[in-house]
Amino acid sequence: MTEEKVVTRKQVKAVRAKNDEGQENTETAKPQKPTRWVQIRLLPIWLRVLLVLLLVAGAVAGGLTVGYAILGGGDASDALKWETYQHILDIMNGTSK
């Protein structure tokens, strides 16, 4: 089983800069083992998922507020109250007085 050498982009740039300066001749150098790229993530995946969920929740809340207050002519603070949607459900189910 061959081991792959793990390198970062910074290390590759340093080697390329060294090669460009002529300090190392690539024609006489021994063939190297294949290198594998490793991407360093700035934000972990779980944080990305959480961030997307928070942004979706914010977009839904903003859309409800704009739709209820501007388009519907209601009070913006009522758009996020459960009583408003309970009343809508009661109207749909025919249980409203």
C-alpha positions in Angstrom: 0.0 0.0 0.0 1.4 3.3 -1.0 1.2 6.3 1.3 0.1 9.5 -0.1 1.8 12.7 1.1 -0.7 15.3 2.3 0.3 18.8 1.6 -1.4 22.2 1.9 -1.5 24.9 -0.7 1.0 27.0 1.2 3.5 24.2 1.1 3.0 23.7 -2.6 3.4 27.5 -3.2 6.7 27.4 -1.3 8.0 24.5 -3.3 7.0 26.2 -6.6 8.7 29.4 -5.6 11.8 27.5 -4.7 11.7 25.8 -8.1 11.1 29.1 -9.9 14.2 30.6 -8.3 16.3 27.8 -9.8 17.5 26.4 -6.5 16.3 22.9 -7.4 16.5 21.3 -10.9 13.3 19.3 -11.6 14.9 17.3 -14.4 17.4 15.6 -12.1 15.1 15.3 -9.1 13.7 11.9 -8.1 10.0 11.3 -8.9 7.9 12.0 -5.9 4.9 10.1 -4.5 1.6 11.5 -5.7 0.3 14.3 -3.5 -3.2 14.6 -2.3 -4.9 18.0 -1.9 -6.4 18.8 1.5 -8.9 21.6 1.6 -9.0 23.5 4.9 -12.5 24.6 5.7 -13.0 28.0 7.4 -16.4 27.0 8.7 -17.2 23.4 9.7 -20.1 21.7 7.9 -22.3 21.6 11.1 -21.9 25.4 11.4 -22.8 25.9 7.7 -26.0 23.9 8.1 -26.9 25.8 11.3 -26.2 29.1 9.5 -28.4 28.1 6.5 -31.2 27.1 8.8 -31.0 30.4 10.7 -31.0 32.3 7.4 -34.0 30.4 6.2 -35.9 31.1 9.5 -35.0 34.8 9.2 -36.2 34.9 5.6 -39.5 33.2 6.5 -40.1 35.6 9.4 -39.3 38.6 7.2 -41.5 37.4 4.5 -44.4 36.8 6.9 -44.0 40.3 8.4 -43.8 42.0 5.0 -46.7 40.0 3.6 -49.0 40.5 6.6 -48.1 44.2 7.3 -47.6 45.7 3.8 -49.7 43.5 1.5 -52.3 42.5 4.1 -52.7 45.8 5.8 -52.3 44.4 9.3 -50.0 45.2 12.2 -46.4 44.0 11.7 -46.1 42.7 15.2 -49.2 40.4 14.7 -47.5 38.6 11.9 -45.4 36.5 14.2 -48.1 35.7 16.9 -49.5 32.2 17.1 -53.1 33.6 17.6 -53.1 35.1 14.1 -52.4 31.7 12.5 -54.8 29.9 14.9 -57.5 32.3 13.7 -56.6 31.5 10.0 -56.8 27.8 10.8 -60.1 28.2 12.5 -61.5 30.1 9.4 -60.2 27.3 7.1 -61.7 24.5 9.3 -65.0 26.4 9.7 -64.8 26.6 13.5 -64.7 30.4 13.6 -67.5 32.3 15.3 
